[in-house]
Amino acid sequence: MMPLALILKGQGITVSGSDRSNDQGRTPEKFTFLKSQGISIVPQDGLGLTTAYSALVVSSAIEDSIPEVQRAKAIGVPIIKRAELLAQIFDAAHVRIAVGGTSGKSTTTGMLAWILSEYGKNPTVMNGANFLNFVSPQNAYATALVGDEKLFVAECDESDGSIVLYHPTIAVLTNVALDHKPIDDLLPIFDQYLKQSNQVVLNITNNAVKSAFVTQYREKSLIVSLSEADGADIIVTNIIPSLCGSMAEIKDVRTGEGGLLTLQIPGRHNVENALCAIGAAVLAGVPFMESVRLLSRFLGVVRRLQTIKTINNISVIDDFAHNPDKVEASLKSLHETDGRLLIMFQMHGYGPFRLMKDPLLQSFAAGLNQQDIFYMPDVLYLGGSVDKSYTAADFTHELKALGVNACHVPLRADIAQLLRDEAKSGDRIVIMGARDDTLTDFAKSIFP
């Protein structure tokens, strides 16, 4: 909602809004920033909505019981979903680049935004995370870029099915894996997304993408892969990982052009994200090796294996991993270098927890070493009607049965003290979870 509000405001539209987190006093600096951009914030009691507004824009998480929704219905203000409005703005652009997939969307969108901006194309960009390259004292929350309305880059969400609202000239599909929906439910959604796109970038390193879409969309596809097999157009080989990045050889098979890809963010999954961003940039008119060169200065996006602090050779890392695929990728990246992991994982809702608990158990059991320690607080609950029958205590009990050193501690504050007491030189403390902006504050508070 924040980047959409910033883009609308940048286009000269009057924007006001409410958020239960603001009413609860959570992340006040975020709402202070929005106010500094000329966006008024009102209590979520319905009283701030009047007939002077042309629409009430709601996220997919907003229920009918929210006062603004009831007020809009009472006074006749149209209600429109966030994705519907974004799709309208997106589809009005001449060049429309959509980034879809169950993992890697925000990082890939950030990479593409950086390449296009540095190449002078001045894109308008809608993202789900903060671009570290664009953060400044004047722009603390760089989740959007307000640029040329004719070139629009958007991260598109599949969790509510809204990705099918977009009609891209270039569609990126990073991967398909279990998240808010089972894979069998996601495949037809992504199929429709690709079907209504002019050109597509497919990452066939992901088996689901490879098996489901390559044959059908090969004629309009630019295919990227971490393997030389299967007729990929752009490939990466000989990846050399490090604690703070990767190096690899990259080649455009079609032209024979190639060179060294250098990334300042770690993990094989980020090499895949880079391939997707480079592929989209090439289709948008940026020369191949220029895209590769520009990515060497990409700093990443907030909360993607982001090192918050290092003290006494102990690193505190903030990470957005919350589904099995993301958890697996993060743990693999972290174990590419030495050091014990102290993981604090907070689940971002009871509904997703019930859906993903079994593959999440497997991801943590397979990804954590014997010396690693797993801590889990109670599940994040921000309100609304929900089945709370499966708990964090249940999860840690099952994780212990799989051989993981796991501990359920209801309150995060108590986990912070346990982490401080346990951490030794060489350890890495990793704070994992989604949807809760206070997780970053928690990471910073471990060693004030």
C-alpha positions as CSV (number, residue, x, y, z in Angstrom):
1,M,0.0,0.0,0.0
2,M,2.8,2.4,0.8
3,P,4.5,2.4,-2.6
4,L,1.1,2.7,-4.4
5,A,0.3,5.7,-2.2
6,L,3.7,7.2,-3.0
7,I,3.2,6.7,-6.8
8,L,-0.3,8.2,-6.7
9,K,1.0,11.2,-4.7
10,G,3.8,11.6,-7.1
11,Q,1.3,11.8,-10.0
12,G,-0.5,14.7,-8.3
13,I,-3.4,12.8,-6.7
14,T,-4.6,13.6,-3.1
15,V,-4.0,10.5,-0.9
16,S,-5.1,9.8,2.7
17,G,-5.1,6.5,4.6
18,S,-5.3,4.5,7.7
19,D,-3.5,1.5,9.1
20,R,-4.2,-0.6,12.2
21,S,-0.5,-0.6,12.9
22,N,-0.5,3.1,13.2
23,D,-3.4,2.9,15.6
24,Q,-1.5,0.3,17.6
25,G,1.6,2.5,17.7
26,R,3.7,0.1,15.6
27,T,6.5,1.5,13.4
28,P,5.6,5.2,14.0
29,E,8.6,6.3,11.8
30,K,7.0,4.8,8.7
31,F,3.8,6.9,9.2
32,T,5.9,10.0,10.0
33,F,7.6,9.5,6.6
34,L,4.3,9.1,4.8
35,K,3.1,12.4,6.4
36,S,6.3,14.1,5.3
37,Q,5.4,13.1,1.7
38,G,2.1,14.9,2.0
39,I,0.0,11.8,2.7
40,S,-2.4,12.3,5.7
41,I,-2.8,9.4,8.1
42,V,-6.1,9.1,10.0
43,P,-7.4,6.7,12.7
44,Q,-9.0,3.5,11.3
45,D,-12.4,4.5,12.6
46,G,-14.1,5.4,9.3
47,L,-14.5,9.1,10.2
48,G,-11.7,10.2,7.9
49,L,-13.5,9.0,4.8
50,T,-15.9,11.4,3.1
51,T,-17.6,11.8,-0.3
52,A,-14.7,14.1,-1.3
53,Y,-12.7,11.0,-2.1
54,S,-13.2,9.2,-5.4
55,A,-12.4,5.7,-4.0
56,L,-11.4,3.7,-1.0
57,V,-8.5,1.5,-1.9
58,V,-8.0,-1.6,0.2
59,S,-5.4,-4.3,0.5
60,S,-6.5,-8.0,0.2
61,A,-6.1,-8.3,4.0
62,I,-8.9,-5.8,4.7
63,E,-12.1,-7.4,6.0
64,D,-15.7,-6.1,5.6
65,S,-15.8,-5.4,9.3
66,I,-13.2,-2.6,9.0
67,P,-14.8,0.8,9.7
68,E,-13.6,2.4,6.5
69,V,-15.2,-0.3,4.4
70,Q,-18.5,0.0,6.3
71,R,-18.3,3.8,5.9
72,A,-17.6,3.6,2.2
73,K,-20.7,1.4,1.6
74,A,-22.8,3.8,3.7
75,I,-21.9,7.0,1.8
76,G,-21.5,5.5,-1.6
77,V,-17.7,5.8,-2.1
78,P,-16.5,3.1,-4.5
79,I,-14.2,0.4,-3.0
80,I,-11.3,-0.9,-5.2
81,K,-8.7,-3.5,-4.4
82,R,-5.1,-2.3,-4.3
83,A,-4.1,-4.7,-7.1
84,E,-7.0,-3.5,-9.3
85,L,-5.9,0.1,-9.1
86,L,-2.2,-0.8,-9.6
87,A,-3.1,-2.8,-12.6
88,Q,-5.0,0.1,-14.1
89,I,-2.0,2.4,-13.7
90,F,0.4,-0.3,-14.9
91,D,-1.7,-1.2,-18.0
92,A,-1.8,2.5,-19.0
93,A,2.0,2.5,-19.5
94,H,3.6,1.9,-22.9
95,V,6.3,-0.4,-21.6
96,R,5.0,-2.6,-18.8
97,I,7.4,-5.0,-16.9
98,A,5.9,-7.3,-14.3
99,V,7.9,-9.4,-11.9
100,G,6.0,-12.5,-10.6
101,G,6.9,-15.6,-8.7
102,T,6.5,-17.0,-5.2
103,S,10.1,-16.0,-4.2
104,G,12.6,-13.4,-5.3
105,K,10.1,-10.8,-6.6
106,S,11.2,-7.9,-4.5
107,T,14.9,-8.4,-5.1
108,T,14.5,-9.0,-8.8
109,T,12.3,-5.9,-9.1
110,G,15.0,-3.9,-7.2
111,M,17.7,-5.2,-9.5
112,L,15.7,-4.3,-12.5
113,A,14.9,-0.8,-11.2
114,W,18.6,-0.2,-10.5
115,I,19.6,-1.3,-14.0
116,L,17.0,0.8,-15.8
117,S,17.6,3.8,-13.6
118,E,21.3,3.8,-14.0
119,Y,21.0,3.3,-17.7
120,G,18.9,6.5,-17.8
121,K,15.5,5.0,-18.6
122,N,13.9,6.7,-15.5
123,P,11.2,4.0,-14.7
124,T,8.3,4.2,-12.4
125,V,8.6,1.3,-10.0
126,M,6.3,-0.4,-7.5
127,N,8.0,-2.8,-5.2
128,G,7.2,-4.7,-2.0
129,A,10.5,-3.8,-0.3
130,N,12.8,-0.9,0.3
131,F,15.5,-0.4,-2.3
132,L,18.8,0.1,-0.5
133,N,20.4,1.9,-3.5
134,F,17.7,4.6,-3.4
135,V,17.5,5.1,0.4
136,S,18.6,8.5,1.5
137,P,17.9,10.9,4.5
138,Q,15.2,12.4,2.4
139,N,13.8,9.1,1.2
140,A,13.9,6.6,4.1
141,Y,11.4,4.3,2.5
142,A,12.4,3.8,-1.1
143,T,9.7,1.2,-1.9
144,A,8.7,3.1,-5.1
145,L,10.2,5.3,-7.8
146,V,8.2,7.9,-9.4
147,G,9.6,8.3,-12.9
148,D,8.4,8.1,-16.5
149,E,4.7,7.0,-16.5
150,K,5.4,5.3,-19.9
151,L,7.8,2.8,-18.3
152,F,6.3,1.0,-15.4
153,V,7.9,-1.9,-13.4
154,A,5.8,-3.7,-10.8
155,E,6.2,-6.5,-8.4
156,C,3.0,-8.5,-8.9
157,D,1.3,-10.7,-6.2
158,E,0.1,-14.2,-6.8
159,S,-1.1,-14.9,-3.2
160,D,-4.5,-13.4,-3.9
161,G,-4.6,-14.2,-7.6
162,S,-4.4,-10.6,-8.5
163,I,-1.4,-11.1,-10.8
164,V,-3.8,-12.0,-13.6
165,L,-5.0,-8.4,-13.7
166,Y,-1.8,-7.3,-15.3
167,H,-1.1,-7.3,-19.0
168,P,2.7,-6.9,-19.3
169,T,4.8,-6.2,-22.4
170,I,7.5,-8.1,-20.5
171,A,6.6,-10.7,-17.8
172,V,9.2,-12.2,-15.5
173,L,8.6,-15.5,-13.7
174,T,11.2,-16.2,-11.0
175,N,9.9,-19.5,-9.7
176,V,6.8,-21.4,-8.5
177,A,6.7,-22.9,-5.0
178,L,4.4,-23.4,-2.0
179,D,3.5,-20.1,-0.3
180,H,0.0,-18.8,0.4
181,K,-1.4,-21.3,-2.1
182,P,-0.4,-24.9,-3.1
183,I,1.6,-25.2,-6.3
184,D,-1.3,-26.9,-8.2
185,D,-3.4,-23.8,-7.5
186,L,-0.6,-21.4,-8.5
187,L,0.2,-22.9,-11.9
188,P,-3.0,-21.9,-13.7
189,I,-2.7,-18.4,-12.2
190,F,0.9,-18.0,-13.5
191,D,-0.2,-19.5,-16.8
192,Q,-2.8,-16.8,-17.3
193,Y,-0.2,-14.2,-16.3
194,L,2.2,-15.4,-19.0
195,K,-0.5,-15.9,-21.6
196,Q,-1.5,-12.3,-21.6
197,S,2.1,-11.0,-21.8
198,N,4.0,-10.1,-25.0
199,Q,7.4,-11.4,-23.9
200,V,8.4,-13.5,-20.9
201,V,11.5,-14.3,-18.9
202,L,11.5,-17.8,-17.5
203,N,13.9,-19.0,-14.8
204,I,14.1,-22.7,-15.6
205,T,16.5,-23.4,-12.7
206,N,13.1,-23.8,-11.0
207,N,11.7,-27.2,-11.9
208,A,8.1,-26.1,-11.7
209,V,8.7,-23.3,-14.2
210,K,10.7,-25.5,-16.5
211,S,8.1,-28.4,-16.6
212,A,5.0,-26.2,-16.8
213,F,5.8,-23.4,-19.1
214,V,8.8,-23.7,-21.3
215,T,7.2,-25.7,-24.1
216,Q,4.0,-23.6,-24.2
217,Y,5.8,-20.2,-24.2
218,R,9.1,-20.9,-25.8
219,E,8.4,-18.7,-28.9
220,K,8.1,-15.6,-26.8
221,S,10.5,-16.5,-24.0
222,L,13.9,-15.4,-23.0
223,I,15.1,-18.4,-20.9
224,V,17.6,-18.0,-18.1
225,S,19.3,-20.8,-16.0
226,L,22.1,-21.8,-13.7
227,S,22.7,-24.7,-16.2
228,E,23.9,-24.9,-19.7
229,A,21.3,-27.5,-20.5
230,D,17.7,-27.2,-21.9
231,G,18.5,-24.5,-24.4
232,A,18.7,-21.5,-22.0
233,D,19.4,-18.1,-23.6
234,I,21.4,-16.6,-20.7
235,I,23.3,-18.9,-18.4
236,V,25.5,-18.6,-15.3
237,T,28.3,-21.1,-14.4
238,N,31.1,-21.4,-11.9
239,I,29.5,-19.6,-9.0
240,I,31.9,-18.6,-6.2
241,P,30.0,-17.7,-3.0
242,S,31.1,-15.4,-0.2
243,L,29.7,-14.0,3.0
244,C,28.7,-10.8,1.3
245,G,28.1,-11.7,-2.3
246,S,28.8,-14.0,-5.3
247,M,30.9,-14.1,-8.4
248,A,30.1,-16.2,-11.5
249,E,30.6,-16.4,-15.2
250,I,27.7,-15.2,-17.3
251,K,27.0,-15.7,-21.0
252,D,24.4,-14.7,-23.5
253,V,24.3,-18.0,-25.5
254,R,22.5,-16.3,-28.5
255,T,25.3,-13.9,-29.2
256,G,28.3,-15.5,-27.4
257,E,28.8,-12.4,-25.3
258,G,29.9,-13.0,-21.7
259,G,31.9,-11.9,-18.8
260,L,32.0,-11.8,-15.0
261,L,28.9,-11.3,-12.9
262,T,29.6,-9.8,-9.5
263,L,26.9,-9.4,-6.8
264,Q,27.1,-7.7,-3.5
265,I,24.3,-9.8,-2.1
266,P,24.9,-13.5,-1.1
267,G,23.2,-16.7,-2.2
268,R,22.6,-18.8,-5.3
269,H,18.9,-17.7,-5.3
270,N,20.1,-14.1,-5.8
271,V,22.2,-15.2,-8.8
272,E,18.9,-16.6,-10.2
273,N,17.2,-13.2,-9.4
274,A,20.0,-11.4,-11.2
275,L,19.5,-13.6,-14.3
276,C,15.8,-12.7,-14.3
277,A,16.5,-9.0,-13.9
278,I,19.2,-9.0,-16.6
279,G,16.8,-10.9,-19.0
280,A,14.1,-8.3,-18.5
281,A,16.5,-5.4,-18.9
282,V,17.8,-6.9,-22.2
283,L,14.2,-7.2,-23.5
284,A,13.7,-3.5,-22.4
285,G,16.7,-2.4,-24.5
286,V,19.6,-2.4,-22.1
287,P,22.7,-4.0,-23.6
288,F,23.5,-7.4,-22.0
289,M,27.0,-6.6,-20.5
290,E,25.9,-3.2,-19.4
291,S,23.1,-4.8,-17.3
292,V,25.7,-7.2,-15.9
293,R,28.1,-4.3,-15.1
294,L,25.4,-2.2,-13.4
295,L,24.3,-5.0,-11.1
296,S,27.8,-5.0,-9.5
297,R,26.7,-1.9,-7.7
298,F,23.3,-3.2,-6.6
299,L,23.1,-3.2,-2.8
300,G,20.0,-5.3,-2.3
301,V,16.6,-4.7,-0.7
302,V,15.7,-4.4,3.0
303,R,15.3,-7.6,5.0
304,R,16.8,-10.0,2.4
305,L,19.8,-11.5,4.4
306,Q,20.6,-7.9,5.4
307,T,23.4,-7.6,8.0
308,I,22.1,-5.1,10.5
309,K,25.1,-5.1,12.9
310,T,28.3,-6.9,13.6
311,I,29.7,-6.8,17.1
312,N,32.5,-9.0,18.6
313,N,32.5,-11.0,15.4
314,I,28.8,-11.8,15.9
315,S,26.6,-10.8,13.0
316,V,22.9,-9.9,13.3
317,I,21.0,-10.6,10.0
318,D,17.5,-9.5,9.1
319,D,15.7,-11.7,6.6
320,F,12.2,-11.9,5.0
321,A,12.2,-15.7,4.6
322,H,8.8,-17.0,5.6
323,N,7.8,-19.8,3.2
324,P,9.5,-23.2,2.7
325,D,11.3,-22.1,-0.5
326,K,12.6,-18.8,0.9
327,V,13.7,-20.5,4.2
328,E,15.5,-23.2,2.2
329,A,17.3,-20.6,0.0
330,S,18.3,-18.5,3.0
331,L,19.7,-21.4,5.0
332,K,21.6,-22.7,2.0
333,S,23.1,-19.2,1.5
334,L,24.0,-18.8,5.1
335,H,25.7,-22.2,5.2
336,E,27.8,-21.4,2.2
337,T,30.2,-19.8,4.8
338,D,31.2,-21.0,8.2
339,G,29.5,-20.1,11.5
340,R,26.8,-21.3,13.8
341,L,23.3,-20.0,13.1
342,L,21.0,-18.8,15.9
343,I,17.6,-18.5,14.1
344,M,14.6,-16.6,15.5
345,F,11.6,-17.4,13.2
346,Q,8.3,-15.6,13.6
347,M,5.3,-17.0,11.6
348,H,3.3,-14.3,9.9
349,G,-0.3,-15.5,10.5
350,Y,-2.2,-18.6,11.6
351,G,-3.7,-19.3,8.1
352,P,-0.4,-19.5,6.3
353,F,1.0,-21.5,9.2
354,R,-1.5,-24.3,8.9
355,L,-1.0,-24.4,5.1
356,M,2.8,-24.4,5.2
357,K,3.7,-26.1,8.5
358,D,4.8,-29.5,7.1
359,P,7.1,-28.2,4.3
360,L,8.4,-25.5,6.7
361,L,9.3,-28.3,9.2
362,Q,11.2,-30.1,6.4
363,S,13.0,-26.9,5.3
364,F,14.2,-26.1,8.8
365,A,15.1,-29.7,9.6
366,A,17.1,-30.1,6.4
367,G,18.7,-26.6,6.5
368,L,19.8,-26.4,10.1
369,N,23.0,-28.1,11.3
370,Q,23.4,-29.9,14.5
371,Q,25.0,-27.0,16.3
372,D,22.4,-24.4,15.1
373,I,19.7,-23.3,17.4
374,F,16.1,-22.4,16.5
375,Y,13.9,-20.0,18.5
376,M,10.3,-19.3,17.9
377,P,7.9,-16.8,19.5
378,D,4.1,-16.9,19.3
379,V,2.6,-16.5,15.8
380,L,2.0,-12.9,14.7
381,Y,-1.6,-11.9,15.2
382,L,-2.8,-8.5,14.1
383,G,-6.6,-9.0,14.5
384,G,-9.4,-10.6,12.6
385,S,-11.2,-13.9,12.8
386,V,-8.8,-16.9,12.5
387,D,-8.3,-20.5,13.6
388,K,-5.5,-20.5,16.1
389,S,-5.5,-24.2,16.8
390,Y,-2.0,-24.9,15.5
391,T,0.6,-22.9,17.5
392,A,4.3,-22.1,17.6
393,A,4.6,-24.5,20.5
394,D,3.2,-27.3,18.4
395,F,5.7,-26.4,15.6
396,T,8.8,-26.4,17.8
397,H,7.7,-29.7,19.4
398,E,7.5,-31.3,16.0
399,L,10.8,-29.7,14.9
400,K,12.5,-31.2,18.0
401,A,11.2,-34.6,17.0
402,L,13.1,-34.1,13.7
403,G,16.4,-33.6,15.5
404,V,16.5,-29.8,15.5
405,N,17.6,-27.9,18.7
406,A,14.4,-25.9,18.8
407,C,12.8,-23.8,21.5
408,H,9.4,-22.1,21.8
409,V,9.6,-18.8,23.8
410,P,6.3,-16.9,23.7
411,L,7.7,-13.4,24.0
412,R,10.3,-12.0,21.6
413,A,11.9,-9.9,24.3
414,D,12.8,-13.1,26.1
415,I,14.3,-14.5,22.9
416,A,16.5,-11.4,22.6
417,Q,18.0,-12.1,26.0
418,L,18.6,-15.7,25.1
419,L,20.3,-14.7,21.9
420,R,22.6,-12.3,23.7
421,D,23.5,-15.0,26.3
422,E,24.1,-17.7,23.7
423,A,25.9,-15.9,21.0
424,K,29.7,-16.4,20.6
425,S,32.3,-15.1,18.3
426,G,31.7,-16.4,14.7
427,D,27.9,-16.9,15.3
428,R,25.3,-15.4,13.1
429,I,22.0,-14.3,14.6
430,V,19.2,-14.4,12.0
431,I,15.8,-12.8,12.5
432,M,13.3,-14.4,10.0
433,G,9.7,-13.6,9.3
434,A,7.3,-11.5,7.2
435,R,4.5,-8.9,7.5
436,D,5.8,-7.5,10.7
437,D,7.8,-4.3,10.3
438,T,8.9,-4.4,13.9
439,L,11.2,-7.4,13.2
440,T,13.9,-5.0,12.0
441,D,13.6,-3.0,15.2
442,F,13.9,-6.3,17.1
443,A,17.0,-7.2,15.2
444,K,18.5,-3.8,16.0
445,S,17.6,-4.2,19.7
446,I,19.6,-7.4,20.3
447,F,22.8,-5.5,20.6
448,P,21.8,-1.9,21.1
